[in-house]
Amino acid sequence: MRIYLDNCCYNRPFDEQSQLKVRLETEAKLHIQKMMRLGIVEYVWSDMLANEVEESKFWERRERIEPWVANAAEYVVTTLQIERDSLAFAAIGVKASDAIHLASAAFARCDWFLTVDRGILKKVGHVGSMRVANPLTYVQETMQ
């Protein structure tokens, strides 16, 4: 199983946890992260993800998220082809940076693209055979 977590997933544990949905998404993400650490699932990193993490104004988040790149199964460099592929997502209203994330994950042949971004989830359900879903959905459907 190969997954791609977008930046909002990596940041979810740092969000305000008083809402039940946010807390459940955090727990699901932490469970997935444990599986990543144990090598049960492969995960992909990308230029776009590295740039977003690096641009974070929160040093603690950067310090905790940046090390994940070291054990990624693949690092996707944004190419002209990925930029072209991202245009299809932008055309349906996905933000340009999120479109690059989606195109990078598709390029890396991920099975799942995980996000807590409701804008993406409302607009994209699949990219070819890659499922686009919330971490909770992923855990519910794959960890039974």
C-alpha positions in Angstrom: 0.0 0.0 0.0 1.4 3.4 -1.0 0.0 6.6 0.4 0.6 10.3 0.2 -0.4 12.6 3.1 -0.8 16.2 2.2 0.6 19.0 4.5 -2.7 19.5 6.3 -2.5 15.8 7.5 1.0 16.3 8.9 -0.2 19.4 10.6 -3.4 18.0 12.1 -1.9 17.1 15.5 -1.0 20.7 16.0 -4.6 22.0 15.4 -7.0 22.9 18.1 -8.3 19.5 19.3 -11.5 20.5 21.0 -13.7 19.4 18.1 -14.4 15.7 18.0 -13.8 15.4 14.2 -10.4 17.1 14.5 -9.4 14.8 17.4 -10.5 11.7 15.5 -8.7 12.8 12.4 -5.6 13.4 14.5 -5.8 9.9 16.0 -6.3 8.4 12.6 -3.3 10.3 11.3 -1.1 9.2 14.2 -2.1 5.6 13.6 -1.2 5.9 9.9 2.1 7.5 11.0 2.9 4.6 13.2 2.3 2.3 10.2 4.6 4.4 8.1 7.3 4.2 10.8 7.0 0.5 11.0 7.1 0.1 7.2 3.6 -1.4 7.0 2.7 1.2 4.4 5.0 3.1 2.0 4.6 6.9 1.8 5.6 9.4 -0.7 7.1 12.9 -0.2 7.3 15.7 -2.8 8.8 19.0 -3.6 5.5 20.7 -2.9 5.3 19.1 0.5 8.9 20.0 1.4 8.2 23.6 0.3 5.1 23.9 2.4 6.7 22.5 5.5 9.8 24.7 5.0 7.6 27.8 4.6 5.7 27.2 7.9 6.0 30.0 10.3 5.8 27.5 13.2 9.3 26.2 14.0 8.0 23.3 16.1 5.9 22.0 13.2 8.8 22.2 10.9 11.1 20.4 13.3 8.5 17.6 13.8 7.4 17.2 10.2 10.7 17.6 8.2 12.3 14.4 9.4 9.6 12.3 7.7 11.2 12.9 4.3 14.1 10.6 5.3 12.1 7.4 5.2 9.8 8.2 2.3 9.7 5.4 -0.3 9.9 8.0 -3.1 10.6 11.8 -3.4 8.7 13.3 -6.3 10.3 16.3 -7.9 7.8 18.6 -9.6 8.3 18.3 -13.3 6.7 20.0 -16.2 4.5 16.9 -16.7 3.3 17.1 -13.1 2.6 20.8 -13.5 0.6 20.0 -16.7 -1.3 17.1 -14.9 -2.2 19.5 -12.1 -4.1 21.8 -14.5 -6.9 19.2 -14.6 -7.4 19.6 -10.9 -7.1 23.4 -11.0 -9.8 23.4 -13.7 -12.3 21.9 -11.2 -11.5 24.4 -8.5 -8.6 22.8 -6.6 -6.0 25.3 -5.4 -2.8 25.3 -7.4 -0.6 23.9 -4.6 -3.2 21.2 -3.8 -3.3 20.3 -7.5 0.4 19.8 -7.5 0.1 17.5 -4.4 -2.5 15.4 -6.2 -0.5 15.2 -9.5 2.6 14.2 -7.5 0.8 11.4 -5.7 -0.7 10.2 -9.0 2.7 10.3 -10.6 4.1 8.2 -7.7 1.3 5.6 -8.2 -0.1 6.0 -4.8 -3.1 4.0 -3.8 -4.4 6.7 -1.4 -4.1 10.5 -1.2 -5.0 11.5 2.4 -6.2 14.9 3.3 -8.3 16.7 5.8 -8.9 19.6 3.3 -12.7 19.5 2.8 -12.3 21.5 -0.4 -10.2 18.8 -2.0 -12.5 16.0 -0.6 -15.6 17.7 -2.1 -14.1 18.0 -5.5 -12.0 14.8 -6.0 -12.9 11.3 -5.0 -10.5 9.3 -7.2 -7.6 10.1 -9.5 -7.5 7.0 -11.7 -7.2 4.1 -9.2 -5.9 6.4 -6.4 -8.5 7.0 -3.7 -8.7 10.6 -2.3 -10.0 10.4 1.3 -9.8 11.6 4.8 -7.5 9.7 7.2 -10.5 8.5 9.1 -11.9 6.9 6.0 -8.6 5.3 5.2 -8.4 3.7 8.7 -12.0 2.6 8.6 -11.6 0.9 5.2 -8.1 -0.6 5.5 -7.7 -1.5 9.1 -10.7 -3.8 9.7 
